[in-house]
Amino acid sequence: MFRGVAQLSMDGKGRLAIPTKYREALLAHGDGKLVITADPSKCLLLYPLPDWEPIYRQLMALPSFDPNVRGVQRLIGGYADDVEMDAQGRILVSPSLREFASLSRAVTLVGQGAKFELWDALRWGEQRERASVPGGGMPPGLEGFSL
């Protein structure tokens, strides 16, 4: 279970050090093998390989004759990239994924349960501001939800 927000720096080659608190779990669950892919929100998703495989199978089993489904399959499946943590706990984010998510040196890693989101730090700030509930109303899917 991945939780929390970490402010990180990516080097010029696209290498990113996974925070120490997550490394052991990623090594235990998937041997440090991850899949990074694009998200329609213009961030990247990082999954341990064992958690990614059933999602990919489910995604590719959807009816590809529907143009909306096909677009999501192209985005999420097409950008999927297998990576492995190195001895220093770093991963390499490909140039195409960095470009897709407009990643700069300053990035934000956001734990989302079984996966992470990776955002450009400035875009994460904008996203965080939009996440506020306007006027105190809850979106329909969250009615009745409480913390």
N, C-alpha and C positions, 0 to 999 in steps of 0.2 A: 504494500500500500504506500503510494508516494504522495506526500503532502508537503506543503510549504512552497515558498517563493524564494529563489536564489538569484541574486544579481551576479552575472559572470562576465568574463572577457573572452572573446574569441580572437585567436591570433590571425595573422595575415594569410595563413594557409588554410584557415577554416577549422582549426583544431579547438576543441572545447573540453575543458576538464570537468568531468561529472563530479559534483560535490561528494566529499568523502562519505557523508551519511547515507548516500544512496548506493555507493559502489558495492558494498557487501551484498546487498539484496539483489543487485543486478548480476553479480557473479553467481550467486546461489540459484537465481531463477533465470536461467538462460545462458549461463556461462559467459556473461558479459557481451553477448550478441544482442544487438538491437536492430530495429528497423526504424528509419526516419522517413516520414512522408509529408506531403503537403496537406494542409487543411483549408477548406473554403474560406475560413476567417483570415487567411494570409499569415498564419503562423505555421510552425512545423509540429508534427506529432512524433514522439519517441516512444516506441513500445519495446519491451523485452520480446525477443523473437517468439517464445512460446505463446505469448498473449496476442501477437500480431497474426499468427498463422490462421486461427479460426475466423478472425475478422476478415482477412483477405479472402478466404474460401467463401464466406457468406457474401461478401461484396461481389465477387466474380460470379456467384450463382444467380444474382439478380438478372431480370430480363434485359439484355443489352439492346433490344430493339426500341426501348423507350429512350428518347434522346436525353432526357434529364438524368436517368440512371447511367447511361453511357458516359455522360460528361463527368459524373462523380467517379465512375470507374477509371476513366482516363486520368483524372486528377490524382486521386488517392492511390490507385494501383500503379499508374504510370510513373509517379514520382518516388515510389517506394524504393529505398536504398538500404541494403544490408551493411551494417557497420559493426565493428567490434572494439571494445575498450582496449587500449594498449596498456602496457605495464604501469603507466602513470595515471591511468583512469581517464584518458582522453579519448574522444571520438572525433572523427573527421566528417564535417558537414560539407557535402559536395557543392561546387559552385552553382549548379542549377537550383539546388534547394535554398542556398543563401540568397540567390537572386529572387526566387519566388517570394520569400518571406521578407525581403529587403533587410536582411540582417547586416548590422554594422558590428563594430568591435564590442559594444556594450549590448548584452543580451540578457533576457530574463527567462529562467527555467521555472515552470509552474507545475507542481505536482497535481495530478488529476486522477488519483486512485491507482488504476492499473497502468497509467501512461503519464507522460509529461507533455506539456506544450512548451515550445521554444519560441519566444517573441523577440523582436528587436526591442530594446529597452524603451525607446520613445513610443513605439506603437503599443507596447504593453501599458504604458501610462494612459494613453488614449482609451484603450480597451477597458482598463480599470475604471476610468471615469464614466464610460458608457454603461458599465455594469450597475451603477446606482439605480435604485428603483425610483423613477420619477413620480412625484406626487404621492408617494407612499403606497401606491397600488402594486399588487403582485401580478406578474404575467399569469395567464390562465393555467398553465401547467404547474404553477407553484401555489395555487390556492390551497389553503389548508396546511401548507408546509410551515413548520416552525423550527427554530433552533433552540 
